[in-house]
Amino acid sequence: MSPSVAGIVPLGIGNACDVPLSGLSAVPRVGAAIMNWFKPLNLVRIRQQTVDFKTVEVEVPVSTFGVIQPFSEKQLEILPEGQRAWRWSMVHSTPDLVLEPGEIIAFGQQKHRVMGQNDYTDEGFVQYRVVNDYDIRAGGRVST
């Protein structure tokens, strides 16, 4: 049956070789959708400075949009056995939050150390892996 006779346009099957690879990404663009998931996020960046020959902690407030999510059981199973009992979380935020591994941040009245990051700025967000910071001054306890 001809498309002009029935008024139906036939569906064509595209060939994969006709799809350019330049526009493809490993992660879908979720920037618009993720902003509905994000909420205002207030963190404190803790930096150490030397003042009068003493090391002091300086707290710098940081405001951004994001969400904090605890690690799933599967993510914890991947960690080395000794680290599974630690409190791990992921901080998903807008790309304006720039943290470096080893940096200390505070949220939820607890200090956390940035252990790693995934840069998804092309998709509209960044992801940081953080763990409760170990405080030797607290007798080896996790900071509170």
N, CA, C and O atoms as a MOPAC input file, in Angstrom:
PM7 MOZYME 1SCF
protein

 N      0.85600 1    -1.16200 1     0.00000 1
 C      0.00000 1     0.00000 1     0.00000 1
 C      0.90200 1     1.22400 1     0.00000 1
 O      1.84000 1     1.29100 1     0.79300 1
 N      0.65300 1     2.14900 1    -0.82900 1
 C      1.45500 1     3.35000 1    -1.00000 1
 C      1.06800 1     4.38100 1     0.05800 1
 O     -0.11500 1     4.52500 1     0.36600 1
 N      2.07400 1     5.12600 1     0.64000 1
 C      1.76100 1     6.14000 1     1.64300 1
 C      0.84700 1     7.22700 1     1.09200 1
 O      0.05200 1     7.79700 1     1.84000 1
 N      0.94100 1     7.51700 1    -0.16800 1
 C      0.09000 1     8.56500 1    -0.73600 1
 C     -1.35200 1     8.10300 1    -0.86100 1
 O     -2.27600 1     8.91600 1    -0.81900 1
 N     -1.54400 1     6.80800 1    -1.01400 1
 C     -2.89500 1     6.27400 1    -1.16400 1
 C     -3.59300 1     6.21700 1     0.18700 1
 O     -4.73600 1     6.65600 1     0.30800 1
 N     -2.91800 1     5.67800 1     1.21300 1
 C     -3.57000 1     5.48700 1     2.49900 1
 C     -3.35900 1     6.67500 1     3.44000 1
 O     -4.02900 1     6.75300 1     4.46900 1
 N     -2.44700 1     7.60100 1     3.12200 1
 C     -2.16900 1     8.72600 1     4.00300 1
 C     -1.33300 1     8.32700 1     5.20200 1
 O     -1.27200 1     9.06600 1     6.18500 1
 N     -0.68500 1     7.17000 1     5.14000 1
 C      0.13700 1     6.66100 1     6.23100 1
 C      1.59800 1     6.79800 1     5.83400 1
 O      1.99100 1     6.43200 1     4.72700 1
 N      2.39200 1     7.32700 1     6.74900 1
 C      3.82600 1     7.43800 1     6.49800 1
 C      4.48100 1     6.20000 1     7.08700 1
 O      4.32400 1     5.93000 1     8.27800 1
 N      5.21400 1     5.44100 1     6.27500 1
 C      5.83100 1     4.22400 1     6.80600 1
 C      6.95100 1     4.55900 1     7.79100 1
 O      7.67500 1     5.54000 1     7.62400 1
 N      7.07300 1     3.72100 1     8.81900 1
 C      8.14600 1     3.88600 1     9.79000 1
 C      9.41700 1     3.29200 1     9.20600 1
 O      9.43200 1     2.15000 1     8.74700 1
 N     10.46200 1     4.07000 1     9.22800 1
 C     11.73400 1     3.58300 1     8.72000 1
 C     12.59300 1     3.05900 1     9.84800 1
 O     12.49700 1     3.51900 1    10.98500 1
 N     13.40700 1     2.12300 1     9.53400 1
 C     14.35500 1     1.59000 1    10.50300 1
 C     15.70100 1     2.22500 1    10.19600 1
 O     16.25900 1     2.03300 1     9.11500 1
 N     16.22000 1     2.98500 1    11.16000 1
 C     17.48900 1     3.66400 1    10.96400 1
 C     18.66100 1     2.72600 1    11.16300 1
 O     18.58300 1     1.75400 1    11.91500 1
 N     19.72000 1     3.02600 1    10.49000 1
 C     20.93700 1     2.24600 1    10.60500 1
 C     21.83600 1     2.89800 1    11.65200 1
 O     21.99200 1     4.12000 1    11.65000 1
 N     22.43000 1     2.10800 1    12.54600 1
 C     23.27800 1     2.64100 1    13.61100 1
 C     24.49700 1     3.36800 1    13.06600 1
 O     25.02900 1     4.26000 1    13.72600 1
 N     24.94400 1     3.00500 1    11.88200 1
 C     26.12200 1     3.67800 1    11.31700 1
 C     25.81000 1     5.12000 1    10.93400 1
 O     26.73100 1     5.89800 1    10.68200 1
 N     24.52900 1     5.49400 1    10.88400 1
 C     24.14900 1     6.86100 1    10.55200 1
 C     24.07400 1     7.77500 1    11.77200 1
 O     23.83500 1     8.97300 1    11.62200 1
 N     24.27200 1     7.23800 1    12.97700 1
 C     24.20900 1     8.02600 1    14.20800 1
 C     25.61300 1     8.54400 1    14.52000 1
 O     26.53400 1     7.74800 1    14.70500 1
 N     25.78900 1     9.86400 1    14.58300 1
 C     27.12500 1    10.39400 1    14.89600 1
 C     27.47900 1    10.13700 1    16.36100 1
 O     26.62400 1    10.25600 1    17.23800 1
 N     28.72400 1     9.78800 1    16.62200 1
 C     29.16700 1     9.49400 1    17.98400 1
 C     29.46300 1    10.75800 1    18.78100 1
 O     29.56200 1    10.69000 1    20.00600 1
 N     29.60700 1    11.89300 1    18.13600 1
 C     29.97600 1    13.11700 1    18.84200 1
 C     28.91000 1    13.56900 1    19.83100 1
 O     29.24800 1    14.23100 1    20.81300 1
 N     27.67400 1    13.25100 1    19.62200 1
 C     26.60600 1    13.70500 1    20.49800 1
 C     26.24200 1    12.72500 1    21.59100 1
 O     25.33800 1    12.99600 1    22.38100 1
 N     26.91800 1    11.60100 1    21.65700 1
 C     26.57500 1    10.58400 1    22.63900 1
 C     27.34600 1    10.79700 1    23.93200 1
 O     28.46300 1    11.31300 1    23.91300 1
 N     26.75900 1    10.40300 1    25.05100 1
 C     27.38800 1    10.51000 1    26.35600 1
 C     27.12600 1     9.22500 1    27.11800 1
 O     26.12800 1     8.54500 1    26.87600 1
 N     28.03700 1     8.88500 1    28.05400 1
 C     27.85200 1     7.68500 1    28.86000 1
 C     26.71600 1     7.85500 1    29.85900 1
 O     26.08500 1     6.87700 1    30.26000 1
 N     26.45600 1     9.08900 1    30.25800 1
 C     25.40700 1     9.38000 1    31.22600 1
 C     24.39400 1    10.30400 1    30.55400 1
 O     24.78900 1    11.27400 1    29.90800 1
 N     23.10800 1    10.02800 1    30.69000 1
 C     22.12700 1    10.90500 1    30.05300 1
 C     22.14000 1    12.29500 1    30.68200 1
 O     22.52000 1    12.45800 1    31.84100 1
 N     21.72700 1    13.27700 1    29.91700 1
 C     21.64500 1    14.65000 1    30.43800 1
 C     20.43300 1    14.73200 1    31.36600 1
 O     19.28500 1    14.65400 1    30.92900 1
 N     20.72100 1    14.88900 1    32.64400 1
 C     19.65700 1    14.89900 1    33.63400 1
 C     19.61700 1    16.21500 1    34.39900 1
 O     18.98200 1    16.30600 1    35.45000 1
 N     20.29100 1    17.23200 1    33.87500 1
 C     20.39200 1    18.50900 1    34.56900 1
 C     19.05400 1    19.10000 1    34.96700 1
 O     18.88800 1    19.53900 1    36.10500 1
 N     18.09600 1    19.11800 1    34.05000 1
 C     16.78900 1    19.70300 1    34.35800 1
 C     16.03200 1    18.85100 1    35.37700 1
 O     15.40800 1    19.39200 1    36.29100 1
 N     16.08000 1    17.54400 1    35.23100 1
 C     15.34700 1    16.66400 1    36.15600 1
 C     15.98900 1    16.65200 1    37.53800 1
 O     15.29100 1    16.58000 1    38.54900 1
 N     17.29900 1    16.72000 1    37.58100 1
 C     17.98200 1    16.62000 1    38.87600 1
 C     17.74800 1    17.86000 1    39.73400 1
 O     17.80000 1    17.78000 1    40.96100 1
 N     17.49100 1    18.99900 1    39.10300 1
 C     17.21600 1    20.20700 1    39.88100 1
 C     15.91900 1    20.06100 1    40.68300 1
 O     15.76400 1    20.71400 1    41.71500 1
 N     14.99900 1    19.22900 1    40.23500 1
 C     13.78800 1    18.96100 1    41.01700 1
 C     14.09100 1    18.10300 1    42.23700 1
 O     13.35700 1    18.14300 1    43.22500 1
 N     15.15800 1    17.33600 1    42.17500 1
 C     15.58000 1    16.46200 1    43.27700 1
 C     16.40600 1    17.25000 1    44.28600 1
 O     16.35300 1    16.97700 1    45.48500 1
 N     17.17000 1    18.22800 1    43.80200 1
 C     18.04600 1    19.01600 1    44.65800 1
 C     17.24900 1    19.97500 1    45.53400 1
 O     16.14100 1    20.38600 1    45.19000 1
 N     17.84000 1    20.31800 1    46.66800 1
 C     17.27700 1    21.30500 1    47.57900 1
 C     18.42600 1    22.20400 1    48.03100 1
 O     19.58900 1    21.86500 1    47.81200 1
 N     18.12700 1    23.33500 1    48.65000 1
 C     19.22600 1    24.17200 1    49.14700 1
 C     20.08800 1    23.38100 1    50.13000 1
 O     19.57100 1    22.71400 1    51.02600 1
 N     21.37800 1    23.46100 1    49.95600 1
 C     22.31700 1    22.67500 1    50.75800 1
 C     23.34100 1    23.63100 1    51.35600 1
 O     24.06300 1    24.31800 1    50.63300 1
 N     23.39500 1    23.66500 1    52.68100 1
 C     24.34100 1    24.52900 1    53.38500 1
 C     25.41100 1    23.67200 1    54.03600 1
 O     25.13200 1    22.88400 1    54.94000 1
 N     26.61900 1    23.83400 1    53.57100 1
 C     27.77000 1    23.10500 1    54.09100 1
 C     28.73000 1    24.09000 1    54.73500 1
 O     28.61200 1    25.30100 1    54.54800 1
 N     29.66800 1    23.56900 1    55.48600 1
 C     30.74300 1    24.38000 1    56.04000 1
 C     32.05800 1    23.75500 1    55.57900 1
 O     32.33300 1    22.58600 1    55.85100 1
 N     32.84900 1    24.53600 1    54.89000 1
 C     34.18900 1    24.08800 1    54.47100 1
 C     35.14300 1    24.43000 1    55.61100 1
 O     35.18900 1    25.57500 1    56.06000 1
 N     35.90000 1    23.44600 1    56.07700 1
 C     36.80400 1    23.64600 1    57.20300 1
 C     38.23500 1    23.63800 1    56.67500 1
 O     38.71300 1    22.64500 1    56.12600 1
 N     38.89300 1    24.76000 1    56.85700 1
 C     40.27700 1    24.91200 1    56.38800 1
 C     41.17400 1    25.14400 1    57.59700 1
 O     40.76600 1    25.75900 1    58.58300 1
 N     42.37700 1    24.65300 1    57.50500 1
 C     43.34200 1    24.87300 1    58.58000 1
 C     44.29200 1    25.99100 1    58.18500 1
 O     44.82400 1    26.01500 1    57.07500 1
 N     44.49500 1    26.91700 1    59.11600 1
 C     45.42000 1    28.01900 1    58.90900 1
 C     46.32300 1    28.13400 1    60.11900 1
 O     45.96800 1    27.71400 1    61.22100 1
 N     47.48700 1    28.70400 1    59.90200 1
 C     48.40900 1    28.93700 1    60.99400 1
 C     48.27000 1    30.38300 1    61.45600 1
 O     48.47500 1    31.31900 1    60.68300 1
 N     47.91800 1    30.54900 1    62.73000 1
 C     47.77000 1    31.86800 1    63.33300 1
 C     48.60400 1    31.88300 1    64.61200 1
 O     48.40000 1    31.06400 1    65.50900 1
 N     49.54100 1    32.82100 1    64.68300 1
 C     50.44800 1    32.91400 1    65.83500 1
 C     51.11100 1    31.57600 1    66.13200 1
 O     51.17500 1    31.14800 1    67.28400 1
 N     51.59400 1    30.92900 1    65.10400 1
 C     52.32000 1    29.66000 1    65.19400 1
 C     51.46500 1    28.50400 1    65.69700 1
 O     51.99200 1    27.48500 1    66.14200 1
 N     50.15200 1    28.66200 1    65.62800 1
 C     49.24200 1    27.58400 1    66.01700 1
 C     48.32200 1    27.28600 1    64.84800 1
 O     47.94100 1    28.18400 1    64.09700 1
 N     47.97100 1    26.02700 1    64.70300 1
 C     47.03700 1    25.62800 1    63.64700 1
 C     45.61800 1    25.77600 1    64.17100 1
 O     45.25400 1    25.19500 1    65.19400 1
 N     44.82600 1    26.55800 1    63.45700 1
 C     43.42800 1    26.75600 1    63.83900 1
 C     42.54200 1    26.38300 1    62.65800 1
 O     42.94700 1    26.48300 1    61.49900 1
 N     41.33400 1    25.95300 1    62.97300 1
 C     40.36900 1    25.62300 1    61.93400 1
 C     39.50500 1    26.83900 1    61.64900 1
 O     38.95300 1    27.45400 1    62.56200 1
 N     39.39600 1    27.17600 1    60.37800 1
 C     38.57800 1    28.29100 1    59.94400 1
 C     37.38500 1    27.71400 1    59.19100 1
 O     37.55200 1    26.94100 1    58.24700 1
 N     36.18600 1    28.09200 1    59.61200 1
 C     34.96800 1    27.58400 1    58.98500 1
 C     34.45300 1    28.59300 1    57.96400 1
 O     34.26200 1    29.76800 1    58.27500 1
 N     34.23400 1    28.11700 1    56.74500 1
 C     33.73600 1    28.95800 1    55.66300 1
 C     32.39900 1    28.38400 1    55.19700 1
 O     32.36800 1    27.28200 1    54.65000 1
 N     31.29100 1    29.10700 1    55.40100 1
 C     29.98800 1    28.60000 1    54.95500 1
 C     29.90900 1    28.54500 1    53.42500 1
 O     30.40000 1    29.43500 1    52.73100 1
 N     29.28800 1    27.49000 1    52.92400 1
 C     29.10300 1    27.30500 1    51.48200 1
 C     27.63400 1    26.97600 1    51.24200 1
 O     27.08500 1    26.06100 1    51.85600 1
 N     27.00800 1    27.72600 1    50.35000 1
 C     25.61100 1    27.46500 1    49.99900 1
 C     25.53900 1    27.02800 1    48.53800 1
 O     26.13400 1    27.65000 1    47.65900 1
 N     24.81000 1    25.96100 1    48.30000 1
 C     24.65100 1    25.43500 1    46.95000 1
 C     23.32200 1    24.68900 1    46.89300 1
 O     22.51900 1    24.78000 1    47.82100 1
 N     23.09300 1    23.97100 1    45.83300 1
 C     21.92800 1    23.09700 1    45.72300 1
 C     22.42900 1    21.66800 1    45.57500 1
 O     23.39200 1    21.41300 1    44.85200 1
 N     21.77800 1    20.74300 1    46.25800 1
 C     22.20100 1    19.35000 1    46.16600 1
 C     21.41200 1    18.47200 1    47.09900 1
 O     20.38200 1    18.86600 1    47.64600 1
 N     21.92000 1    17.27300 1    47.26800 1
 C     21.29200 1    16.30200 1    48.15800 1
 C     22.38400 1    15.38100 1    48.69500 1
 O     23.37100 1    15.10200 1    48.01500 1
 N     22.18800 1    14.91700 1    49.92200 1
 C     23.14100 1    13.99500 1    50.55900 1
 C     22.45700 1    12.65000 1    50.67900 1
 O     21.33100 1    12.55000 1    51.16500 1
 N     23.15200 1    11.61800 1    50.23200 1
 C     22.57400 1    10.27800 1    50.17500 1
 C     23.54700 1     9.28900 1    50.80900 1
 O     24.72300 1     9.27700 1    50.44800 1
 N     23.08800 1     8.46100 1    51.74400 1
 C     23.98800 1     7.44800 1    52.31000 1
 C     24.31100 1     6.37400 1    51.27600 1
 O     23.54800 1     6.15000 1    50.33600 1
 N     25.44500 1     5.71800 1    51.46100 1
 C     25.82300 1     4.62500 1    50.58100 1
 C     24.81000 1     3.48600 1    50.71500 1
 O     24.26500 1     3.25400 1    51.79400 1
 N     24.56700 1     2.79000 1    49.62600 1
 C     23.70200 1     1.61300 1    49.66100 1
 C     24.51200 1     0.42000 1    50.18600 1
 O     25.73700 1     0.48800 1    50.28600 1
 N     23.82600 1    -0.65000 1    50.51400 1
 C     24.51500 1    -1.85400 1    50.99100 1
 C     25.49000 1    -2.37600 1    49.94100 1
 O     26.58900 1    -2.81800 1    50.27600 1
 N     25.09500 1    -2.32600 1    48.68900 1
 C     25.95100 1    -2.80900 1    47.60900 1
 C     27.22700 1    -1.96600 1    47.50700 1
 O     28.31400 1    -2.50700 1    47.30900 1
 N     27.09400 1    -0.64600 1    47.64300 1
 C     28.26900 1     0.22200 1    47.59200 1
 C     29.19500 1    -0.04900 1    48.77000 1
 O     30.41600 1     0.00600 1    48.62200 1
 N     28.62500 1    -0.34300 1    49.94000 1
 C     29.44800 1    -0.64800 1    51.10400 1
 C     30.17900 1    -1.97200 1    50.94700 1
 O     31.30800 1    -2.11200 1    51.41700 1
 N     29.55300 1    -2.95100 1    50.29100 1
 C     30.18700 1    -4.25100 1    50.09300 1
 C     31.44200 1    -4.15300 1    49.23300 1
 O     32.35100 1    -4.97000 1    49.37600 1
 N     31.50300 1    -3.16700 1    48.34400 1
 C     32.64800 1    -3.00100 1    47.46000 1
 C     33.86100 1    -2.47200 1    48.22000 1
 O     35.00100 1    -2.71600 1    47.82700 1
 N     33.60700 1    -1.73900 1    49.32400 1
 C     34.69700 1    -1.15300 1    50.09100 1
 C     35.51500 1    -2.24100 1    50.78400 1
 O     35.00100 1    -3.33100 1    51.03600 1
 N     36.78300 1    -1.95800 1    51.09500 1
 C     37.56500 1    -2.91800 1    51.89100 1
 C     36.87100 1    -3.18700 1    53.22700 1
 O     36.18000 1    -2.32000 1    53.76200 1
 N     37.05900 1    -4.38400 1    53.75300 1
 C     36.30800 1    -4.83300 1    54.92000 1
 C     36.40000 1    -3.87200 1    56.10400 1
 O     35.39200 1    -3.63800 1    56.77000 1
 N     37.55200 1    -3.31900 1    56.38200 1
 C     37.72200 1    -2.43200 1    57.52600 1
 C     36.99000 1    -1.11300 1    57.38300 1
 O     36.74900 1    -0.43800 1    58.38400 1
 N     36.63100 1    -0.72600 1    56.17000 1
 C     35.97500 1     0.56300 1    55.94800 1
 C     34.46200 1     0.45300 1    55.88600 1
 O     33.77700 1     1.47400 1    55.81800 1
 N     33.93100 1    -0.74000 1    55.90800 1
 C     32.48200 1    -0.91300 1    55.74300 1
 C     31.68600 1    -0.36500 1    56.91200 1
 O     30.53400 1     0.03200 1    56.73800 1
 N     32.27900 1    -0.33400 1    58.10800 1
 C     31.56600 1     0.14800 1    59.28700 1
 C     31.55900 1     1.66900 1    59.36300 1
 O     30.81700 1     2.24000 1    60.16300 1
 N     32.35500 1     2.32400 1    58.56000 1
 C     32.39400 1     3.78800 1    58.57400 1
 C     31.12600 1     4.33800 1    57.94600 1
 O     30.45800 1     3.64700 1    57.17600 1
 N     30.79400 1     5.57500 1    58.27200 1
 C     29.59400 1     6.21800 1    57.71500 1
 C     29.95800 1     6.93900 1    56.42500 1
 O     30.53200 1     8.02800 1    56.43800 1
 N     29.61300 1     6.31000 1    55.32300 1
 C     29.87800 1     6.86600 1    53.99500 1
 C     28.61700 1     7.50100 1    53.44700 1
 O     27.51100 1     7.01200 1    53.67600 1
 N     28.79000 1     8.59200 1    52.72400 1
 C     27.66700 1     9.27400 1    52.06600 1
 C     28.12500 1     9.78900 1    50.71400 1
 O     29.32000 1     9.88300 1    50.43400 1
 N     27.15400 1    10.11900 1    49.89100 1
 C     27.43300 1    10.78100 1    48.61600 1
 C     26.77300 1    12.14700 1    48.65400 1
 O     25.62700 1    12.28800 1    49.08000 1
 N     27.50800 1    13.14400 1    48.20700 1
 C     26.97200 1    14.48800 1    48.08000 1
 C     26.82600 1    14.74700 1    46.58600 1
 O     27.81700 1    14.82400 1    45.85900 1
 N     25.59200 1    14.88000 1    46.14000 1
 C     25.31100 1    15.24700 1    44.75300 1
 C     25.00900 1    16.73900 1    44.77500 1
 O     24.16700 1    17.18100 1    45.55600 1
 N     25.67400 1    17.51800 1    43.94000 1
 C     25.42500 1    18.95800 1    43.96200 1
 C     25.57900 1    19.55600 1    42.57500 1
 O     26.02000 1    18.90300 1    41.62900 1
 N     25.19700 1    20.82600 1    42.49000 1
 C     25.41600 1    21.56500 1    41.25600 1
 C     26.92000 1    21.77000 1    41.08300 1
 O     27.65900 1    21.74700 1    42.06700 1
 N     27.38000 1    21.96800 1    39.86100 1
 C     28.82800 1    22.06900 1    39.60700 1
 C     29.51800 1    23.25800 1    40.26600 1
 O     30.74600 1    23.33400 1    40.24800 1
 N     28.75300 1    24.19700 1    40.85200 1
 C     29.41200 1    25.32100 1    41.51300 1
 C     30.12300 1    24.91500 1    42.79800 1
 O     30.97900 1    25.65800 1    43.27900 1
 N     29.79500 1    23.75900 1    43.36600 1
 C     30.49400 1    23.24900 1    44.54300 1
 C     31.74000 1    22.51300 1    44.07400 1
 O     31.64900 1    21.48900 1    43.39700 1
 N     32.89500 1    23.03800 1    44.43600 1
 C     34.16200 1    22.43300 1    44.02500 1
 C     34.90500 1    22.01700 1    45.28800 1
 O     35.35000 1    22.85900 1    46.06800 1
 N     35.03300 1    20.71000 1    45.47800 1
 C     35.74300 1    20.15000 1    46.62200 1
 C     36.88600 1    19.28300 1    46.11600 1
 O     36.82000 1    18.71700 1    45.02400 1
 N     37.92600 1    19.18800 1    46.91900 1
 C     39.08300 1    18.36400 1    46.57500 1
 C     39.16300 1    17.17900 1    47.52600 1
 O     38.79700 1    17.31000 1    48.69400 1
 N     39.63500 1    16.02200 1    47.05600 1
 C     39.83400 1    14.88600 1    47.96800 1
 C     40.75300 1    15.28100 1    49.12100 1
 O     41.77800 1    15.93200 1    48.91800 1
 N     40.37500 1    14.88100 1    50.32600 1
 C     41.13000 1    15.21500 1    51.52000 1
 C     40.58500 1    16.43500 1    52.24500 1
 O     40.93200 1    16.67300 1    53.40200 1
 N     39.74600 1    17.20000 1    51.58900 1
 C     39.17100 1    18.39200 1    52.19700 1
 C     38.12400 1    17.99600 1    53.23700 1
 O     37.48300 1    16.95200 1    53.11600 1
 N     37.95500 1    18.83900 1    54.26300 1
 C     36.99500 1    18.57600 1    55.32500 1
 C     35.79400 1    19.50100 1    55.13800 1
 O     35.94500 1    20.70900 1    54.95300 1
 N     34.59300 1    18.90700 1    55.19000 1
 C     33.35800 1    19.68900 1    55.16200 1
 C     32.50100 1    19.24000 1    56.33800 1
 O     32.70100 1    18.15700 1    56.88800 1
 N     31.56000 1    20.07200 1    56.71000 1
 C     30.65300 1    19.71500 1    57.80400 1
 C     29.22000 1    19.89100 1    57.33100 1
 O     28.87400 1    20.86800 1    56.66600 1
 N     28.40700 1    18.92600 1    57.68900 1
 C     26.95600 1    19.01000 1    57.50900 1
 C     26.33900 1    18.07700 1    58.52200 1
 O     26.95900 1    17.09500 1    58.93200 1
 N     25.13100 1    18.37500 1    58.92500 1
 C     24.47300 1    17.53900 1    59.93100 1
 C     25.23400 1    17.50500 1    61.24100 1
 O     25.20400 1    16.49400 1    61.94300 1
 N     25.91900 1    18.59100 1    61.58700 1
 C     26.69800 1    18.72900 1    62.82800 1
 C     27.82200 1    17.70700 1    62.92300 1
 O     28.26600 1    17.38200 1    64.02500 1
 N     28.28800 1    17.19900 1    61.79500 1
 C     29.41000 1    16.26400 1    61.78800 1
 C     30.39100 1    16.65600 1    60.69700 1
 O     30.00800 1    17.17900 1    59.65100 1
 N     31.66000 1    16.39400 1    60.96200 1
 C     32.69800 1    16.65000 1    59.97200 1
 C     32.84300 1    15.42900 1    59.07700 1
 O     32.75000 1    14.28800 1    59.52900 1
 N     33.07300 1    15.69500 1    57.80200 1
 C     33.23400 1    14.63100 1    56.82200 1
 C     34.46000 1    14.94100 1    55.96000 1
 O     34.74500 1    16.10000 1    55.66100 1
 N     35.16200 1    13.91000 1    55.57500 1
 C     36.33000 1    14.06100 1    54.70300 1
 C     35.94600 1    13.62600 1    53.29400 1
 O     35.35200 1    12.56500 1    53.09900 1
 N     36.29200 1    14.45300 1    52.32300 1
 C     36.03600 1    14.12100 1    50.92100 1
 C     37.04700 1    13.05500 1    50.50500 1
 O     38.25600 1    13.26800 1    50.59600 1
 N     36.54700 1    11.91300 1    50.05200 1
 C     37.41300 1    10.79700 1    49.68100 1
 C     37.53900 1    10.62000 1    48.16900 1
 O     38.50400 1    10.02000 1    47.69500 1
 N     36.58800 1    11.12900 1    47.42100 1
 C     36.64800 1    10.98500 1    45.97500 1
 C     35.56100 1    11.80600 1    45.31500 1
 O     34.65400 1    12.31400 1    45.97400 1
 N     35.66700 1    11.92800 1    44.00600 1
 C     34.68300 1    12.71800 1    43.27800 1
 C     34.46600 1    12.14000 1    41.89400 1
 O     35.33900 1    11.48600 1    41.32400 1
 N     33.28400 1    12.39700 1    41.37100 1
 C     32.94400 1    12.08600 1    39.98400 1
 C     32.42200 1    13.37000 1    39.37200 1
 O     31.49200 1    13.98400 1    39.89400 1
 N     33.01800 1    13.77100 1    38.27100 1
 C     32.67000 1    15.03200 1    37.62900 1
 C     31.69400 1    14.76400 1    36.48600 1
 O     32.07900 1    14.26100 1    35.43000 1
 N     30.44200 1    15.10400 1    36.71000 1
 C     29.40700 1    14.97400 1    35.69700 1
 C     28.89000 1    16.36000 1    35.29500 1
 O     27.69300 1    16.53000 1    35.06400 1
 N     29.78500 1    17.35000 1    35.21200 1
 C     29.34500 1    18.71500 1    34.91800 1
 C     28.64600 1    18.81100 1    33.57100 1
 O     27.75500 1    19.64300 1    33.40200 1
 N     29.03000 1    17.97300 1    32.60400 1
 C     28.33800 1    17.98500 1    31.31300 1
 C     26.88500 1    17.56300 1    31.46400 1
 O     26.03400 1    17.95500 1    30.66600 1
 N     26.59900 1    16.76500 1    32.48700 1
 C     25.23100 1    16.31300 1    32.73600 1
 C     24.51800 1    17.18800 1    33.76200 1
 O     23.33200 1    16.98300 1    34.02200 1
 N     25.21900 1    18.16300 1    34.35300 1
 C     24.57200 1    19.11500 1    35.24000 1
 C     24.78200 1    18.89800 1    36.72300 1
 O     24.13200 1    19.56100 1    37.53100 1
 N     25.68000 1    17.98000 1    37.11600 1
 C     25.91000 1    17.78000 1    38.54700 1
 C     27.29600 1    17.19800 1    38.78600 1
 O     27.95600 1    16.72700 1    37.85900 1
 N     27.73000 1    17.23800 1    40.05200 1
 C     28.96000 1    16.58400 1    40.48900 1
 C     28.60800 1    15.70000 1    41.67700 1
 O     27.61400 1    15.92700 1    42.36600 1
 N     29.43900 1    14.69000 1    41.90400 1
 C     29.18900 1    13.74200 1    42.98000 1
 C     30.46300 1    13.59200 1    43.79200 1
 O     31.54200 1    13.39500 1    43.23200 1
 N     30.34200 1    13.68500 1    45.10800 1
 C     31.47700 1    13.50700 1    46.00100 1
 C     31.18700 1    12.36100 1    46.95100 1
 O     30.07100 1    12.23500 1    47.45500 1
 N     32.19200 1    11.52300 1    47.19900 1
 C     32.10700 1    10.46100 1    48.20000 1
 C     32.76600 1    10.98400 1    49.46800 1
 O     33.93200 1    11.37700 1    49.45000 1
 N     32.01800 1    10.99000 1    50.56900 1
 C     32.53600 1    11.51700 1    51.83200 1
 C     32.34400 1    10.48000 1    52.93200 1
 O     31.46100 1     9.62500 1    52.86500 1
 N     33.19700 1    10.58400 1    53.94600 1
 C     33.12400 1     9.67600 1    55.09000 1
 C     33.27000 1    10.51800 1    56.34900 1
 O     33.95500 1    11.54100 1    56.34100 1
 N     32.61500 1    10.08200 1    57.45200 1
 C     32.77900 1    10.79900 1    58.71400 1
 C     34.26500 1    10.90400 1    59.02800 1
 O     35.00900 1     9.93100 1    58.90000 1
 N     34.68300 1    12.08400 1    59.43600 1
 C     36.10100 1    12.33300 1    59.66900 1
 C     36.54800 1    11.73900 1    60.99600 1
 O     35.84100 1    11.81800 1    62.00100 1
 N     37.71300 1    11.15500 1    60.97800 1
 C     38.34300 1    10.57900 1    62.15400 1
 C     39.05300 1    11.70800 1    62.89000 1
 O     39.88200 1    12.39600 1    62.29400 1
 N     38.75200 1    11.91600 1    64.16400 1
 C     39.33600 1    13.00700 1    64.94100 1
 C     40.18900 1    12.43100 1    66.05700 1
 O     39.66800 1    11.88600 1    67.03100 1
 N     41.50100 1    12.55300 1    65.91100 1
 C     42.40000 1    11.98900 1    66.89800 1
 C     42.29000 1    12.70600 1    68.24800 1
 O     42.58000 1    12.12100 1    69.29100 1
 N     41.87100 1    13.97000 1    68.22300 1
 C     41.72500 1    14.71500 1    69.48100 1
 C     40.53900 1    14.19400 1    70.29800 1
 O     40.47200 1    14.42200 1    71.50600 1
 N     39.62000 1    13.50800 1    69.65600 1
 C     38.45000 1    12.96400 1    70.36600 1
 C     38.71200 1    11.54900 1    70.84000 1
 O     37.77500 1    10.77800 1    71.04900 1
 N     39.97500 1    11.20100 1    71.01100 1
 C     40.31300 1     9.85900 1    71.48800 1
 C     40.10300 1     8.78800 1    70.42400 1
 O     39.81200 1     7.63400 1    70.74000 1
 N     40.25300 1     9.18300 1    69.15500 1
 C     40.11200 1     8.22000 1    68.08500 1
 C     38.69500 1     8.00000 1    67.63600 1
 O     38.44000 1     7.15900 1    66.77500 1
 N     37.75900 1     8.74400 1    68.20600 1
 C     36.36200 1     8.58100 1    67.81500 1
 C     36.09500 1     9.36800 1    66.54900 1
 O     36.84400 1    10.28000 1    66.19700 1
 N     35.01900 1     9.00500 1    65.86800 1
 C     34.57400 1     9.76800 1    64.72400 1
 C     34.06500 1    11.09900 1    65.22000 1
 O     33.39500 1    11.17000 1    66.25100 1
 N     34.37900 1    12.16100 1    64.48800 1
 C     34.00400 1    13.50000 1    64.95100 1
 C     32.49500 1    13.63800 1    65.04200 1
 O     31.74600 1    13.01000 1    64.29400 1
 N     32.06900 1    14.47700 1    65.97900 1
 C     30.63200 1    14.73400 1    66.16400 1
 C     30.34200 1    16.18700 1    66.01200 1
 O     29.18900 1    16.60200 1    66.13200 1

